[in-house]
């Protein structure tokens, strides 16, 4: 137990209630940690699974086919991972993308994250002072930027 519970010479309902109260609090914290660990492990495992190139190419082709029908849901869902893949494979090169377009994606991504998380400039300044939170939100912005870039790329392929 995190704290000692004194019974003051009598073993009564009050003492048992204090012990159980401490126990339930410890159990609640342990359950929260266990759930958090399980979710983190699964999300890390999903992100770490290396996709076979042929599987990724099939996903990419499916995205193109869906985009021809005007459906972008799957493309947006897989966008950050697929953007990394098309850059790694050399399908799109950094020099082929105008700097103005990259700046526009960055601006839109930041605006979308601010809107989604209801951030104001004041809240953003506070977040900047907390390194872990700041890195988390920066990650959100980068993922959103990749989503915008991948959807742009898919749309440019079906013209």
Backbone bond lengths (Angstrom), bond angles and torsions (degrees), N, CA, C in turn:
res aa  C-N    CA-C-N  psi(-1)  N-CA   C-N-CA  omega(-1)  CA-C   N-CA-C  phi
1 X - - - 1.454 - - 1.535 109.41 -
2 X 1.317 116.76 145.88 1.463 118.84 -179.41 1.535 112.80 -68.19
3 X 1.329 116.15 -29.40 1.471 119.89 178.60 1.515 109.34 -132.59
4 X 1.298 115.94 152.77 1.457 120.59 179.09 1.528 108.56 -83.65
5 X 1.307 115.74 135.43 1.461 120.95 177.73 1.523 107.86 -105.36
6 X 1.320 115.83 116.33 1.469 120.78 -179.87 1.520 110.55 -86.50
7 X 1.312 114.75 140.18 1.467 118.38 178.81 1.518 111.97 -98.82
8 X 1.316 117.64 -7.11 1.466 124.33 176.24 1.526 112.47 49.77
9 X 1.318 115.94 44.81 1.456 120.58 172.97 1.514 115.34 82.93
10 X 1.326 117.73 -7.34 1.467 118.21 179.12 1.522 109.22 -130.88
11 X 1.286 114.03 138.01 1.458 120.62 -179.90 1.523 106.49 -103.08
12 X 1.365 116.99 90.03 1.467 120.16 -174.27 1.533 110.84 -124.81
13 X 1.314 115.78 -174.71 1.467 121.94 -177.76 1.524 112.04 -63.03
14 X 1.299 117.49 -32.84 1.462 121.00 179.65 1.531 110.63 -63.45
15 X 1.319 116.35 -44.49 1.463 121.12 178.89 1.528 110.41 -63.20
16 X 1.323 116.96 -46.80 1.465 121.32 179.88 1.538 110.05 -62.03
17 X 1.324 117.52 -40.10 1.465 121.43 177.79 1.516 111.85 -61.98
18 X 1.335 116.91 -41.04 1.467 120.88 178.53 1.532 110.99 -64.78
19 X 1.335 116.22 -43.53 1.462 120.25 179.43 1.527 110.28 -63.00
20 X 1.335 115.92 -47.48 1.470 119.75 -179.82 1.526 111.73 -64.49
21 X 1.303 117.00 -37.72 1.463 120.77 178.32 1.531 110.34 -61.14
22 X 1.336 117.17 -46.00 1.466 120.92 176.98 1.525 111.13 -62.54
23 X 1.330 115.80 -41.85 1.455 120.56 -178.93 1.531 110.54 -63.12
24 X 1.324 117.61 -47.06 1.462 121.04 -178.15 1.525 111.52 -63.39
25 X 1.322 116.89 -35.78 1.467 120.59 177.64 1.526 110.05 -66.39
26 X 1.337 116.54 -42.65 1.469 119.93 177.07 1.526 110.40 -63.67
27 X 1.330 117.20 -41.35 1.455 121.57 -179.78 1.531 110.92 -64.45
28 X 1.333 116.99 -41.66 1.463 121.22 178.92 1.525 110.59 -61.33
29 X 1.337 117.18 -45.78 1.464 121.10 179.70 1.530 111.11 -64.54
30 X 1.331 116.98 -39.33 1.464 120.83 178.90 1.528 110.48 -64.82
31 X 1.324 117.45 -41.44 1.470 121.11 178.44 1.524 111.30 -64.68
32 X 1.325 116.72 -42.62 1.461 120.12 177.80 1.524 110.87 -60.15
33 X 1.330 116.78 -45.06 1.462 120.85 -179.96 1.523 110.94 -64.16
34 X 1.331 116.38 -40.59 1.465 120.29 -179.97 1.525 110.50 -63.91
35 X 1.318 117.67 -44.71 1.463 120.92 178.80 1.516 111.05 -63.45
36 X 1.316 116.44 -43.03 1.462 120.79 -179.85 1.528 109.90 -61.93
37 X 1.324 116.67 -44.04 1.457 121.00 -179.42 1.519 110.69 -63.76
38 X 1.325 117.44 -42.95 1.461 121.13 179.90 1.522 109.86 -61.25
39 X 1.340 117.29 -47.53 1.460 120.22 -179.45 1.520 111.28 -64.03
40 X 1.330 117.20 -41.88 1.463 119.40 179.61 1.521 110.42 -64.35
41 X 1.344 117.25 -42.14 1.461 120.39 179.93 1.519 111.22 -61.88
42 X 1.351 116.94 -43.29 1.458 119.85 -179.94 1.521 111.33 -65.89
43 X 1.333 116.78 -42.95 1.461 118.25 -178.32 1.525 110.56 -66.88
44 X 1.327 117.71 -37.87 1.463 120.32 177.35 1.523 109.54 -65.54
45 X 1.326 116.48 -42.59 1.466 119.77 179.86 1.525 111.03 -61.67
46 X 1.323 117.29 -41.66 1.461 120.50 179.83 1.520 111.33 -65.40
47 X 1.322 116.41 -37.96 1.456 119.58 -179.70 1.525 112.04 -74.16
48 X 1.326 117.14 -27.33 1.459 121.05 -175.49 1.527 113.27 -85.38
49 X 1.338 119.03 -15.30 1.457 120.84 -176.55 1.527 108.99 -63.91
50 X 1.314 117.28 117.32 1.459 118.41 178.68 1.531 110.00 -74.70
51 X 1.291 115.91 125.89 1.456 119.69 177.98 1.523 109.27 -84.22
52 X 1.292 115.56 135.87 1.452 121.51 174.15 1.531 107.40 -63.34
53 X 1.317 117.26 143.40 1.461 121.39 -177.35 1.524 112.34 -59.07
54 X 1.338 116.85 -37.54 1.466 119.34 -179.89 1.522 111.03 -68.35
55 X 1.327 116.72 -35.52 1.466 120.40 177.57 1.525 109.65 -66.62
56 X 1.317 116.16 -44.48 1.464 120.48 179.35 1.528 110.25 -63.13
57 X 1.325 116.94 -40.96 1.466 121.26 178.19 1.529 109.73 -62.51
58 X 1.338 117.95 -39.18 1.463 121.88 177.67 1.533 110.73 -63.96
59 X 1.334 116.44 -43.14 1.465 120.54 177.56 1.527 109.69 -60.82
60 X 1.324 115.78 -44.84 1.465 121.30 179.05 1.532 110.83 -59.71
61 X 1.320 117.20 -45.70 1.469 120.98 178.44 1.532 111.52 -63.58
62 X 1.341 116.11 -38.65 1.475 119.65 176.01 1.522 110.83 -62.16
63 X 1.325 116.46 -40.60 1.467 120.04 178.44 1.525 110.69 -62.25
64 X 1.322 116.40 -40.72 1.468 119.59 177.77 1.527 111.09 -63.20
65 X 1.325 116.88 -43.71 1.471 120.80 179.64 1.531 111.11 -63.88
66 X 1.318 116.71 -42.15 1.457 120.06 178.63 1.528 111.14 -66.54
67 X 1.330 116.30 -37.79 1.462 120.44 179.65 1.518 111.21 -64.44
68 X 1.328 116.96 -34.13 1.463 120.21 177.15 1.527 111.19 -62.19
69 X 1.323 115.98 -26.57 1.471 121.64 177.59 1.532 111.62 -91.83
70 X 1.338 116.61 -0.85 1.462 120.92 179.65 1.518 113.70 85.18
71 X 1.326 117.34 16.13 1.465 121.89 -179.13 1.526 108.35 -104.65
72 X 1.337 115.65 119.79 1.464 120.22 -176.98 1.519 112.84 -119.74
73 X 1.320 118.08 6.60 1.463 120.92 -175.56 1.529 111.97 -58.61
74 X 1.317 117.29 -52.46 1.464 121.43 -178.70 1.528 111.02 -64.37
75 X 1.312 116.31 -38.34 1.472 120.10 178.21 1.518 110.84 -60.77
76 X 1.314 116.31 -42.50 1.457 120.16 -178.97 1.518 111.61 -70.28
77 X 1.319 116.13 -33.02 1.458 120.80 -179.69 1.529 111.91 -66.90
78 X 1.309 117.12 -41.47 1.458 122.68 -177.38 1.534 112.76 -95.89
79 X 1.298 117.95 3.57 1.460 122.30 -168.73 1.528 115.83 -52.65
80 X 1.341 121.15 -52.92 1.465 118.05 -176.90 1.531 113.20 -58.66
81 X 1.317 116.42 -43.52 1.467 119.92 179.81 1.526 111.37 -67.17
82 X 1.324 116.18 -42.59 1.464 119.66 -178.68 1.524 111.03 -68.50
83 X 1.330 117.51 -36.69 1.465 120.18 177.60 1.529 109.57 -61.96
84 X 1.338 116.48 -44.19 1.468 119.59 177.14 1.522 110.36 -58.61
85 X 1.326 117.02 -40.78 1.462 121.11 -178.36 1.532 111.72 -66.24
86 X 1.353 117.70 -46.05 1.464 118.32 -177.48 1.528 111.54 -68.10
87 X 1.329 117.12 -30.10 1.472 119.72 175.82 1.525 109.28 -71.18
88 X 1.331 116.68 -44.21 1.473 121.03 179.95 1.530 111.59 -62.76
89 X 1.317 116.56 -38.51 1.463 121.03 -179.25 1.530 112.62 -78.13
90 X 1.318 117.11 -9.83 1.451 120.57 179.68 1.523 113.77 79.86
91 X 1.332 116.68 14.55 1.465 120.63 178.09 1.522 109.74 -65.95
92 X 1.310 115.35 -36.53 1.461 121.35 173.19 1.521 107.13 -128.30
93 X 1.323 115.64 140.62 1.461 120.66 -179.06 1.526 108.56 -115.39
94 X 1.322 114.91 148.26 1.461 120.56 -179.34 1.523 112.07 -55.53
95 X 1.323 116.37 -38.40 1.474 119.28 -177.47 1.528 112.50 -70.61
96 X 1.330 117.21 -16.29 1.473 120.62 178.49 1.531 112.68 -81.07
97 X 1.322 116.39 -13.54 1.467 120.67 -176.98 1.524 108.81 -101.75
98 X 1.323 117.12 123.08 1.469 119.39 179.28 1.532 111.89 -63.09
99 X 1.319 115.82 143.56 1.466 120.87 179.59 1.519 111.70 -60.56
100 X 1.323 116.28 -33.17 1.472 119.09 179.72 1.524 110.74 -64.72
101 X 1.331 117.07 -35.61 1.459 121.10 178.70 1.526 110.85 -68.80
102 X 1.326 116.88 -41.80 1.467 121.20 177.79 1.525 110.18 -62.56
103 X 1.331 116.79 -42.32 1.467 121.13 178.24 1.534 110.43 -63.54
104 X 1.321 116.64 -39.12 1.465 120.99 178.38 1.531 110.88 -65.38
105 X 1.339 117.27 -42.05 1.470 120.43 177.06 1.523 110.33 -61.58
106 X 1.327 115.86 -42.61 1.474 120.38 -179.47 1.527 110.26 -62.51
107 X 1.325 116.01 -43.85 1.467 120.26 -179.68 1.529 110.72 -64.21
108 X 1.344 116.50 -46.18 1.462 120.62 179.83 1.528 111.57 -65.08
109 X 1.332 115.85 -40.20 1.463 119.80 -179.72 1.519 110.63 -62.16
110 X 1.329 116.33 -44.62 1.462 120.15 179.42 1.520 110.44 -64.48
111 X 1.325 116.83 -42.13 1.469 120.55 178.71 1.525 110.92 -63.10
112 X 1.338 117.35 -41.33 1.465 120.64 179.33 1.525 111.42 -64.30
113 X 1.331 116.94 -43.09 1.470 120.60 179.54 1.521 110.00 -66.26
114 X 1.321 117.48 -42.75 1.463 120.80 178.02 1.525 110.16 -59.98
115 X 1.332 115.83 -43.54 1.458 120.73 -179.19 1.528 111.15 -66.80
116 X 1.315 116.46 -45.23 1.465 121.09 -177.35 1.526 111.88 -64.67
117 X 1.323 116.75 -38.78 1.463 120.94 -178.07 1.530 112.87 -98.13
118 X 1.311 115.52 6.97 1.477 121.87 179.03 1.529 111.74 52.36
119 X 1.325 114.79 49.76 1.456 120.34 179.59 1.521 109.92 -91.30
120 X 1.297 115.22 142.10 1.454 121.55 173.02 1.530 107.14 -111.64
121 X 1.314 116.25 172.06 1.468 118.95 178.70 1.525 110.55 -61.82
122 X 1.325 117.15 -36.35 1.460 120.84 179.24 1.525 110.70 -65.58
123 X 1.330 116.95 -46.20 1.467 120.15 177.88 1.527 110.41 -62.48
124 X 1.337 116.49 -38.60 1.462 120.52 -179.98 1.525 110.83 -62.81
125 X 1.321 117.56 -40.70 1.462 121.20 178.35 1.529 110.51 -63.77
126 X 1.329 117.25 -37.54 1.466 120.54 176.57 1.522 111.00 -67.62
127 X 1.326 117.01 -39.71 1.464 121.43 179.67 1.530 110.07 -64.35
128 X 1.328 116.92 -37.41 1.464 120.65 179.67 1.530 111.70 -59.91
129 X 1.321 116.96 -26.47 1.462 121.24 -178.65 1.529 112.51 -82.15
130 X 1.339 116.55 -9.04 1.465 121.48 179.77 1.533 107.89 -113.38
131 X 1.324 117.95 100.69 1.474 121.25 -172.62 1.528 114.68 -53.06
132 X 1.328 118.52 -42.76 1.465 118.78 -177.23 1.518 111.57 -68.16
133 X 1.321 117.50 -42.94 1.464 120.30 177.38 1.517 111.25 -65.72
134 X 1.324 116.41 -40.53 1.452 120.52 -179.29 1.527 110.46 -62.14
135 X 1.341 116.65 -44.34 1.468 120.38 178.43 1.524 110.86 -62.79
136 X 1.321 116.89 -38.34 1.462 120.90 179.88 1.525 110.04 -62.80
137 X 1.314 117.50 -47.64 1.466 120.75 -179.42 1.530 111.50 -69.04
138 X 1.326 117.01 -34.25 1.460 119.66 175.38 1.528 109.83 -62.50
139 X 1.323 116.33 -38.86 1.462 120.94 176.28 1.518 111.95 -62.18
140 X 1.340 116.04 -40.57 1.466 120.29 176.89 1.525 110.64 -61.04
141 X 1.319 115.62 -42.08 1.464 120.19 -178.38 1.527 110.26 -66.21
142 X 1.320 117.24 -43.01 1.469 120.80 179.25 1.529 110.29 -63.11
143 X 1.336 117.28 -43.33 1.471 120.28 178.66 1.522 110.96 -62.80
144 X 1.308 116.43 -41.01 1.469 120.22 178.86 1.523 110.26 -66.15
145 X 1.317 116.70 -38.06 1.460 120.72 177.93 1.530 110.26 -64.05
146 X 1.318 117.36 -40.57 1.467 120.90 177.18 1.522 110.73 -65.76
147 X 1.335 116.60 -36.03 1.467 119.86 177.55 1.524 109.93 -62.40
148 X 1.322 116.38 -46.96 1.460 120.39 179.24 1.530 110.95 -62.05
149 X 1.325 116.33 -41.47 1.466 120.68 -179.03 1.526 111.10 -65.74
150 X 1.331 117.06 -43.44 1.462 119.79 -177.72 1.527 111.13 -67.53
151 X 1.317 117.02 -42.33 1.470 119.74 178.44 1.531 109.33 -63.47
152 X 1.340 117.82 -41.31 1.463 121.04 175.54 1.522 110.29 -58.33
153 X 1.330 116.55 -45.74 1.456 120.82 -178.68 1.528 111.32 -62.87
154 X 1.319 117.14 -45.01 1.474 120.74 179.50 1.529 109.75 -61.32
155 X 1.338 116.34 -43.99 1.476 119.56 179.39 1.527 110.36 -63.75
156 X 1.321 117.30 -36.84 1.466 119.54 -178.81 1.531 111.16 -70.36
157 X 1.312 118.07 -22.63 1.459 121.49 -179.07 1.534 113.05 -80.63
158 X 1.331 117.55 -18.92 1.465 119.11 -175.60 1.521 112.86 -101.16
159 X 1.316 117.35 3.51 1.468 119.70 -179.33 1.493 111.19 -69.86
